[in-house]
């Protein structure tokens, strides 16, 4: 059992966890930034920022605003999911780092006690 869980054999697994976590972190940051830019470019978002009464617009503008508002809701959902990807990346990186550090310290203690 001790050979099965040796640090040298599991080191690549820990590094893989850290790299996957960093990849998720970068992906989530990219997705968050790109969707945030799309949100600020959305017609409904810009219209809501102007604080104009909705009753004063014509039917064609209302249809465009309704469509843009549906797109805005989808963009905000994507941005919220990007935050989840960032959190998962941070958690996976921290978990890989913590387990790697734990096994490495035990491995060094075992090497120091072995001679």
Secondary structure by P-SEA (a helix, b strand, c coil): cccccccccaaaaaaaaaaaaaaaaaaaaaaaaaaaaaaaacaaaaaaaaccccccccaaaaaaaaaaaaaaaaaaaaaaaaaaaaaaaaaaaaaaaaaaaaaaaaaaaaaaacc
